[in-house]
Amino acid sequence: MRFQHSSDIWRDFPELVPGVLVATGITADVSVDDAIAWCAERAADRLETASEGELPAIQAWRRAFSKMGLKPTQYRCASESLLRRFRKEGALPRLHPLIDLCNALSIAYAIPVAVFDIAKISQYVEVRYAAGDETYLTFSGETEHPPPGEVIFADAEGRAHARRWTNRQSGHSAVRDTTTDVLIVAEALHDTARKDVESLMAGLSDELAAGWSMTPPEYTILSPSEPRFEFPV
């Protein structure tokens, strides 16, 4: 199985820095409270001096959304949406320890983090422009068809596992209590993206090892010269 961005995405967004990691042996019975508390404190510190829309990582995604023809205040990247909710409510909802951990890291770094159940993916995931015939399953069970040109996470069967790039994931490959193996992707576009993505992925690997008693998973930072991440199923 593999993960990659299409050559068109690299051409249009050469500043992109993706971090990719695969973790196996995930369960829903661990505590990540300490990590969440640290991330929440860091996010709160950020928001004391600037709104989420003023953070460089979020501004870079807003520019990308505008470039894709999307109104950035109507369609927000996942990290901006999480930061908005955190600012208003002071906390994020608890869903599953792995999702809670990734959401917490996302607000700590202001970087979108996507988590996919590998069992629900067919052969590969490619971030690419939609052809228009792909299917996307919402969390409410409705089927949508992303329009041609929209950036999606697509697999070999034409399923869109995320729409509008980092805006919204699909219910089809969402992490559930039965999930054991996951693909995790963090993407950034701002000036210090490489340093920040590396720090986020290193922290994620350490927290996975601590919480799930596993060997720290190796992660990869992709680039135009090394755009593909391959992993066994």
N, C-alpha and C positions, 0 to 999 in steps of 0.2 A: 504494500500500500504506500501511497505517497501524498505529499502536500506540496503545492507550488502556486506561484502567481504566473499568469500568462505573460508572454512577452509584451503584449499591449499595455498591461498594467505597469510593468517596469518602464516602458517607454514613456507613458504619460505621468508617472509618479516616481521619478528616479530617486527622490529623497526618501523613499519608503525603507523602513527598517523593520522586518518581521522576525520575531522570536518564536520558535516552535519546540514543543516538548510532547512526548508520549509517556503516560503513566499507566501502569497496570496494577491490579489488586486493590482498586478503590472500593471502599465500603462507606456506608452512611452512618457509622456508629462511633466516629471519633470527634474529639473536640479541637477546634481551632480558635478558641476564644482569645488566647494570648496574641496570636497573630492579628486577629481582627481588631483588637484593642490598639495595637501599635499602629496599624494602618489608619484607623479612625482618628487617632491623635495627629498623625501626619497630615491627613486630609483636612482636619479642622484647622491646623496651623496654616495650611495653604489658603484656606478660605477666609482667614482673618485679614489678610492683606489684599486679596483680589477675589472677584467672583469667578465661578468656574469658566465663564466665557472669556475671561482675560488671561487665563493660563496659556503659556506658549503651546503646550501639547494639544489643547483644545482648539486654539486658534488655527493651528495647522490643519486639523481635521475639518474645521469650518471652511477653510479655503478649499480643501479637497472636495467637500460636498458642493460648494458653489461651482467648482470646475466640472462636477458631474451633472450640473444643471438642477441641483436640489437646493431649496431654501434652507440654510443651515439652522435657522431658528424654528423651522417646522420639523425637519428631520435631523436629529442630533445623533452623534456617535454615542455608543453605549456608555463610555466613561463619563461624558458630559451629563447624560441622563441620570446616571447613578450619583454623580456629584450634586446635581440639582436636588435630588430626593434627600440625600444626606444633609445638605444645607438646610432644607426645610424641616426635616423630621428628626435630625440628630442621630440617625441610625439607619441601617438598611435591613429589610426583612430577611429572616433566616429561611433558607430553602433546602439546602443540602450542604454538608460541611465543605465539600470541594467547591461548589458554586459560591458559598459564603466567603471562602478564602480568596477565590479569584476576583470576586466583586470588591473585596476589601483592598486587594492589591491594585485593582483598577482605579479606585478613588485615591489611593495613596500616591500613585504615579500619574494620574490623569491620562492613562493609556487604556484603550479598549482591550479586553481579554475575552476571547471566545473559547468555550469548552464544548467539545462534541463527543458523543458516545460513539466509539469506533464501530460497535456492532451494527449501527444504523447507517454506516457509510458504505457505498459500493465502490470498491477499487481505489478511489483517490478523491482528494478534494483539490479543486483548482479555483483560485480567485480569478474571475474573468468577467468579461462583459457578457450579459445574457443574450441568447439568440431570440428569446421570446416564447419558446415552447417548453421551458422548464416549469416544474411544479414546486410550490412552496406551501408547506403545511403550517398554519398558524397554531398558536397554543390553544385556541378555542376549537380547533378541528376543521377550520375552513381551508379550502385549497385556493391558492392564488397563482397567477402566472406573471412573474416579473416582466416588464416590458423590455423590448430589445434595447441593448445599450446600458442597462442597469448593471452595476457591479454586484456579483453574487458569489457565494461559495458553492460550487457545483460539483456533483459527483458523476460517476460513469452512467448512471441511470437518469440523468437530467434532473435530479432533485436539487433544489436550491436550499442549502442549509443555513444561509443567511441572506438577507436582502439589504440593498443599499449599503453594501460593504460592511461597515461596522455599526449599522443602525439597529438591526433586529435579527435575532437568530430564529431558526425554525423549531417548532415543537417536535418535529420528527426525530431529531438527533439530540434532544435536550437530555441532560443528565437526570437520572431518576434513581430511586433506592436500589434498583437492580443493576445499575451500571457498574462495570468493573474496569473497563479499559477506555482511556480518554485521549483525545488529541486536544492540546491547548495551544492557542495562537495569540500572541500579543503583537500589535502593530502600531508604529508611530511614524510621524512625518516631520517632527520639529527639529531644530538645530542640534539639540543634544540627544536625539533619539537613540543613537547606538548605545551610549553610556547608560541611558535610562532603561532601555529594553534589556540590556545585559544585567543590570542590577535587579530589575523585576524578575527576570527568569531565574537568576541565581537564588533570589529569595524564595521564589515559588518552589524550586527544586529542594531547597533545604526544608521548607515547611512540609512538603509532601513526605520527605524522608522521616521527619520528626512525628508527624501526625499519623501516618499510615505504616510506620516501622518498615520502610523499604530503603533500598539503596538509593541515594539521591539520583533521580533521573537526569540523564544528560540532555542538554538542550542545544539547539542550533540557531545561529543568527544567519538568516538568508540574505542573499545579495544578487544583483544581476549576473554575476559570474558564477555563483553557486545558488541557483534559484530553487532547487528541489531538495526536499527532506523525505527520505525513504525509511520505512520502518516495517518490521514483521507484524503479521496479524496473529 
